[in-house]
Amino acid sequence: MNCCENCPRGQLIVISGPSGVGKGTVVSLILETYNGFSRSKSLTTRPRRDRDPNDEKYEFCDRDTFNKRFEEGDILERTEYGGNYYGTIRSELEKGVEEGKNILMEIDVNGALQIKRLYPHAILICLLPDKFSDLITRLRTRGTEDPENMKIRLDEAKKEITYFHEFDYVVVNSSGKAAKAAEEIVGIVHADSLRTARHNEFYKELLDSLNSEGSGCPDANDN
């Protein structure tokens, strides 16, 4: 399913929510299941993990390189999480949207709000769990956090949930039902692609065709 076949530009879809809510799983399902979507690429100073996929999700660098690219304007937003910097690479994101791709951004709540200020037409989707205990279970299952970092992530998650009303849409990612959450997000993107504001060029072309062909219309009294 291509959600925006007739749109001259792609859509920017920001999927955010607390750590452990399953953002990565849902985004991966969308990319695997539906056509017309790409993932935005982030720059980060965190170390590469063994389980990191060899895809375009992250580009790894040291702090000096990160700060230099941020100062040059190639990093849209900068967030510090767990002692590491994360930021979206502007050049690749804007190139994808101009090419008509639906770009999925998987970032934290602070970064999502920064993106909304830069790109007011971005679609902000808040991914939430059924209950807070689900976040604890998911983070423990990962096995990547020590007790101190676990506490930091859970404290941050509690703060992030309070920004619920800053988002355009909310999708609940229930345990074991990530496919349903992915389907709902694709439905949101499809609905947004049909907004009148996204079809101004089509409207102009339609008016031009009416004006040019209007003189050739049959008389109302003709049989």
N, C-alpha and C positions, 0 to 999 in steps of 0.2 A: 504493500500500500504506500503510495506516494502522496503525502498530505498536502502538497502545494504544487501540483503539476502546472497550474496556470499562473503562478505568482512569479514576477520577474526577479524578486529577491527571496532569499530563504528566510527562515524564522530563527530567532535566537531563543532557545528554551533553557531556562535556568532551573535546574533541579537541586533543591537544597533541603536541609533538615539536619537534625542532630547526628552526631557520630554514632554509628551502629544501627542506623535505621534501614540500611540496605540500599543506599543510593547507587553504589557501584553495580550491584546485582541487577537492579531495575534498568539502569542505563545499558548494561551489556545485553539484556534481553531485548530491548528496543532495537539496538544495533543488529542483533542476530536475526530478529524476526520481521522487521519492517524495512522497506526500501526508503531511500531519500533522507536518511539521517547520518550525521557524522558526529564525532566527539571532539570537543575543543581540547586543545593541548595546554597543559599547565607546566610552569617552571617551578621547581621546588629545590630546597636545599637539604631535604631529608635524605638519608642514605637509601640506596636502592635495596629492596628486600628480595629474597630468593623467590617469593611468590609473585613479584611484580611481573605482569605480562609484557611480552615484547611487542607492545603496540604503541599507539601515539598518545596515550593518556598523560604521561609525564616526560619531561626533559629534566635531567638532574644536573645540578651545578653547585658551586660553592657560594658563600654569601657575597663575596666581592663581585662575582659575575652577576648574581641576581640583582644587587643594588645598582650596578652600572646599567643594566637593561631597564630597570625600573625608572631610573633618572632619565634615560633616553626616551621613555614613553612607550616602550614596546611591551610593558607589563601593565595590564589594565587596572588591576587591583592587587593589593598586597595584604596577605593575612598571615599572622604568626600563630602557629598551632603546635603545641608540644615542643616548643623551642625551635621550630623550623619554619621557613618562609614558604608560602604558596602563592602563585599568581597566574593569571590567564594571559597567554601570549596574544597580544592585540593583532598583529599582522596576519596570523593564520586564521583567527576568528573572523575578521572582516573580509578576508579573501573568500572564505567559505560561504558566508552570507551573500556576497556579491555574485557568487557562482550559482546561487539558487538552492544551496544546501540548507537543510534544517540542522542547525548546530546545537548539540546537547552540551550544556555546561553542568558539571557535577562539582559544586563548590559549597563551602560552608555558608551559614546565614549572613555573616558580616560581608563576605565577598559578594553574595547575591544582591544585597542592598546597594553595594557600591556599583554593581553592574546596572541596576535599574536606574540609578541616577545618570549614568553615562548613556544608556540606551533605553529610553522611556518605553519603547514598544516591545521590549523583551518580555517574554512570558515567564513569570515567576511562579514556580510550583513548589509548595511545601510538602515534603514527604514526611509523614509521621507514623509512629507505631501505634498499635492498639492500646498499649499501656507501657509505662516507663520501664517496667521490669523486663520487657522484651529487649530493650537496649542493653541492659546489664548482661543478659544471657548471650546476646550476639557478640558483645565485646569480649566476654570470657571465652567464647567458642573460638574466636580468632586466634587467641594465644599469642598475640603480638605486643600486649601491653603489660608492663609491670604494675604492681599495686598503686604506685604513685601516679603514673600516667593514666591509669584507669580512673582514679579519683578526679584528675584534672579534666578528663574527657566527659565524665558524668556531670561534674559541676558546670562545665560549659554547655552541655546538652540542656540542662535545666534553664539556663539563660536563653539559649537559642529558641526554645519552644515558646517563650514569651513574645517573640516577634511574629507570631502566627498571622496577625491581621495586616502585616506589611505585604503579604503575598497575594497574587491574583487568584490562585486555586490551591486547594489542599487535596492530597491523595493519601489514603491510609494504606500502608504496606504491611498487611497482616502476615504473621509467620506462615511460611509455606505458600503464600499467594502472591509472589512477586510478579507472576505473569499477568494477574488481574490488574495490579498497579500499573504495569507497563502499558496494558491495553487502554486504561483510563487516561494515561498521559498522552498517548497517541490520539485518542479521541479529542482531547483538549486542543492539541496542536491542529488537528483537522478543522475544528470549529473556528479557531482563530484565523485560519487561512481563508475563511469565507467572509471575514469582516469587510464591510464596504470600503473602509479606508485603505485596504490592501489592493483594491481593484480600480484605482483612479484611471489608470491608463486604459483598461478595458472599457470603462465608462466613456472616456473621451472618444475612443474608436467607435463605440456604438452610436454616439451622438453624430459623429462625422458621417457614418454610414446612413443614418436617418436623414441627415440634411442633404446628402448627395443623391439619395434614392427617393426622397420624398416626392419630387415632381413626377416620378414615374408610377406612383401608387394609383391603382384603379379607383375610379369614382365610386362613392358609396352607393350610388343608384344603379351601377352596372351589375348585371347578373353574371 
